[in-house]
Every structure is written in structure tokens, then in C-alpha cells.
Amino acid sequence: MRTHEGKKALVIGAGVAGLATAIRLAAQGFQTSVYEIAEEVGGKIKEEHISGYRFDLGPSLFTMPELILELDALARASTHVKSPLPAPFQYQTLDRSTHYFWEDGTQITAWANREAFKQAAMEAVDVHPRALDRHLVHSQTIFESTRALFLEQSLHEWGRFRWSALRKALPHLHQLPWIGSLHRLNRRTLREPHLVQLFDRYATYNGSDPHRAPAMLHAIPHLEHGLGTYFPEGGMAAIVKHLHALGISLGVVFHFGQAVQRIVHQNGQVQGITLEKDGQSHRIPADVVVSNADIHPTYRKLLPELKAPENILKQERSTSGVIFYWGVRKEHAALHLHNIFFSQDYRREFQTIEAMGHPGADPTVYINISSKVQPSDAPDGCENWFVMVNVSADPDAIDAQIPTIRQAVLDKITRTLGHSIEQLIETESVQTPRDIEQRTSSWRGALYGASSNKALAAFLRHRNRSRQIKGLYFCGGSVHPGGGIPLCLLSARIASELIRTTAS
Ligand SMILES: Cc1cc2nc3c(=O)[nH]c(=O)nc-3n(C[C@H](O)[C@H](O)[C@H](O)COP(=O)(O)OP(=O)(O)OC[C@H]3O[C@@H](n4cnc5c(N)ncnc54)[C@H](O)[C@@H]3O)c2cc1C
């Protein structure tokens, strides 16, 4: 087995994928350092405390906790532990994923228990239980047969391609929805408009439009309806705090407030990075460099002399978001942790986002209230509302629209709940695409890198190992297999496996 004892690895960025990669490399024996512009870990996963309220600023939905437990187990089994490990990662399993609301009064609770969900759907709308059952089973089939093939290995390293993953998928190839959009698939199978919208919504999991995104995204509902949803003890920020602590135990050295200027290479071999300190450029040598920064600034800023893969960089970005963080002076019994107030015309909403950047007068509004499961996140009798609408990853188009978007969101809440909550808001802050871009270097503030609005989008994400520079690797939401916490964690696993087998 190849050993990396004493070799030096540098990770650029302490997002969730950068942290997971650092843990994996330290466990392989690399002397590992992480350089991060911000003063803390997490990238998009951050929390803020405002007047007695705690808000997760970025992700709110936690799925596939086993990927965190895998890192926990890896660290505990490692022979490279340098200081005491943190207590195991804690989280709770939720009995439901989302509460869905429509303006016509329809409500559906997506219970984790499949029978309970089917019952709730049948009581709310006119759907045949067998149609819904078939739809959920189809999602499971797509997920399980394509997971190892498309998500858990590189799609660009034919020499390392795991043919067993293809063999596993082969018996199901005829069941996979190769053509058509996600919306078309949902409409054909379910017909009932509320349920079609409910299942269309899974395209937004990676910032895509269900009317353009491929039907293969029907793998996503299985994450919620089959594998379940969870809540980390301490909130979403606890995920990156835990990974940070695991890294420290394995001897990873973290440097905060350090913007990497360049990735240095010579004769096709990576040499290290440069940082600016006191107006001077400092070189830090390394055998392996992993960029967790968005792939766009990685090429444009850190590797400006290199020929960039323009076909990949020009891919349409995923959506961004405008998020209001409201301390609300009242409890709302009808709402739970994840709530969606749907627009009346989803197709028009996405067309409006494409044309104007924002969803217009009737947005779909996502409300996350973590104090429902973690009461200490809000003062007694109050709730911490994270209220988000999808917008395009275009800071210039959105900056001036924030007051209009805020009013549209408040009106939507009034129409759906039957009363206004504006007077109940006692603290407020907002995050825009420009804030997301400035805080995380995510190009144009996209939440999930490139969108999946094209049939072959999955094959147009950047590879995890550089073809041009030996020793240079990539992880995070803008590279294969894509954005969202689970896929970012898988990108870290793929990149570190490639490093284990290819780094000299
Ligand atoms: C509002 C919002 C809601 C979301 N909702 C969900 C959700 O519910 N569930 C889910 O799974 N996902 C969700 N996501 C997506 C998820 O947060 C991301 O896919 C994931 O966190 C991205 O992680 P990453 O490892 O790619 O790095 P990022 O979080 O993008 O971090 C990259 C890091 O690299 C650093 N960096 C960049 N350039 C340099 C440089 N030159 N030098 C040093 N450091 C540098 C940045 O400062 C940053 O810290 C959401 C995202 C947002 C913003």
C-alpha cells in the first residue's frame, strides 16, 4: 500500500468538503494544512446569534448523516490521532420532512413513514395510492441503481472505473428515465397538480428548474422519503464544528484569514501555493494541493496562466437565494421545521426567475424554523424564521430588488397563513447572492455550483483530479458529483481516494 507519511498536503478552503478532505488526508498520513480566507470554518455553513435567536445562515436540511459518521469512524480508527478526539457526532431522526402549503388551503405533511405520507396525501388531494407508491419506488430504484455509478466515483478516471457499479445498475437501465424533464415525469405519473408540484420541487435541491432539469433527478425524493431527514444537535453549524474538531485531533493545521493567491506549479507538477502577507508574496511548498474553492475562481484567480476548461466554466449556474432571518415574537402551531408555501404557477415562477432574476409577485417561500426541534434557538414563545426564495445567481440583478422581494414574501405568507406576520418580526437580517459570493467566493453567489438544467449536466461538472497539473485535486459543490452537503462529502471521498492511489 502506498504511504504518504511525511508528505505535505494543502487544502484551499474550509467548506464542508475541504474539511472532510483534510480529515481523510491526515488519516492517510499527510501533514495537512487548511488555508481559509474567513476567520472560521464552514464556508456556506455558518451560524449567527442575534438578540437571543440563533440562525443557520446556509443549509437547513440534513440528509445522509452516515457520511459524517464515516469520517468520525475513520478518525477513530486512524493511527495518526495527535490529540483527544471530540465526542461522537450527535443528531436526531425526524418523523417528517416537510409541511407543504398551498393558497387554496391544501396542506400535506411529508411524514417519514411512507404509509403515513401516502395517507396524508390521499386525504388532501385526489391521488391513487398505487400511483404514489409506484412513484416513490421508482425514485428508490433510480437512487439505488445510480448512486455507486454516478455519485460515488469519478466519472473521468476510466482506469479506475468500478465496473461493479455499472453491473449493479445494468438490470435497472430500462427503468431509468433517460429522456424528458422531471416535470414531465411527475405529471405523467401523478397527474394531480399539487403532488406534481411537490415532486417538481426536488429539482431545487441542486438549484435547478424542474421544467428543464432531466427526469433522472427523480432520484432525489428517495433521500427524504426513503433515507430520511435529520437534525444535528446544535444545528447545521455543528456539522462543520465537528469536522473541524476531528481535523484538529488528526493534527490538521488550520490557518484562518489567509487568502490563497496562486496555486504554484512547474513542469506539470504542483509545487504549493502563495499567500500575501505584509504586502509580500509568500510561498508554501506542498506535494499535494486540493482546491475546495469554487472551480470558477480556482481557474480565474488561482491559476490564471492555465488554459481553463471554458465549456465547464460557462455552464449555467444553479440558483442562488435571498434569505431573510427573522426573529418572530410568536409560535405558529401549523408550522414545523421545514415548511414550503408553494406559488400558484410553478412554471411561471421559474420563467420569471430566468427572465428577471427573482420570482415576482407570487414566490414559492421556504420557511425553516429550527427552534421547533431545538427550542434554545429562540427566546420563550418566539421562533427563528429562515425565510428563503430562489433567485438567479446574478448579484447585479438582485441587489436593487430586495425590498420588492421582501414585500412579495410577506404577502405570500399572509395569503397562505391567513394573517400577516410583519408586526411580529423583532429582529431581521438578510443574505443576498452578493453576500454569498463575498462570504464564500462562490461564483455569482450560486448555492450549488452549476445547475442541472441540461440533460448531460452531470457529465459537465469538473473532474476531481487535474489533467494538466500532477498533484492538484478538486473537491466541493462546484465539481463532481455536485452541490449540497452529501455530494460535497462524496467529492471529498472521491478526491482523497484519487490522492491515495495517484499522488506520488
Ligand atoms: C442559503 C443556502 C442554503 C442551502 N441549503 C442547503 C441544504 O438545505 N442542504 C444542503 O445539503 N445544502 C444546502 N446548501 C448548499 C451547501 O451549503 C453547499 O453545497 C456546501 O456547503 C458547499 O460546501 P463546499 O465544500 O463546496 O464549500 P463552500 O462552503 O463553498 O466553502 C468554500 C470555502 O473556500 C474558501 N475559499 C475560497 N477561495 C479561497 C482562497 N483563495 N483562499 C482561501 N480560502 C478560499 C471560502 O472562503 C469558503 O470558506 C445551501 C447553501 C446556501 C448558501
The ligand as a Gaussian input file, in Angstrom:
#p B3LYP/6-31G(d) Opt

LIG

0 1
 C      -28.619000      29.630000       1.707000
 C      -28.139000      28.227000       1.398000
 C      -28.977000      27.159000       1.612000
 C      -28.541000      25.854000       1.347000
 N      -29.343000      24.797000       1.673000
 C      -28.831000      23.544000       1.670000
 C      -29.499000      22.488000       2.346000
 O      -30.565000      22.702000       2.950000
 N      -28.939000      21.246000       2.334000
 C      -27.736000      21.007000       1.701000
 O      -27.262000      19.852000       1.717000
 N      -27.065000      22.015000       1.077000
 C      -27.564000      23.270000       1.072000
 N      -26.852000      24.312000       0.545000
 C      -25.621000      24.025000      -0.233000
 C      -24.442000      23.705000       0.673000
 O      -24.338000      24.682000       1.676000
 C      -23.171000      23.706000      -0.154000
 O      -23.299000      22.825000      -1.272000
 C      -21.953000      23.284000       0.642000
 O      -21.952000      23.810000       1.945000
 C      -20.722000      23.771000      -0.130000
 O      -19.566000      23.321000       0.513000
 P      -18.159000      23.396000      -0.198000
 O      -17.285000      22.409000       0.471000
 O      -18.298000      23.319000      -1.674000
 O      -17.535000      24.810000       0.151000
 P      -18.043000      26.274000       0.457000
 O      -18.999000      26.243000       1.573000
 O      -18.422000      26.962000      -0.788000
 O      -16.691000      26.857000       1.019000
 C      -15.567000      27.130000       0.225000
 C      -14.565000      27.803000       1.142000
 O      -13.395000      28.110000       0.389000
 C      -12.903000      29.366000       0.859000
 N      -12.047000      29.946000      -0.181000
 C      -12.409000      30.260000      -1.458000
 N      -11.347000      30.788000      -2.116000
 C      -10.310000      30.779000      -1.241000
 C       -8.943000      31.221000      -1.316000
 N       -8.447000      31.781000      -2.436000
 N       -8.161000      31.079000      -0.221000
 C       -8.636000      30.541000       0.928000
 N       -9.935000      30.133000       1.069000
 C      -10.739000      30.253000      -0.001000
 C      -14.169000      30.175000       1.099000
 O      -13.927000      31.273000       1.952000
 C      -15.086000      29.119000       1.712000
 O      -14.983000      29.079000       3.123000
 C      -27.247000      25.636000       0.789000
 C      -26.401000      26.727000       0.565000
 C      -26.827000      28.010000       0.883000
 C      -25.873000      29.173000       0.696000

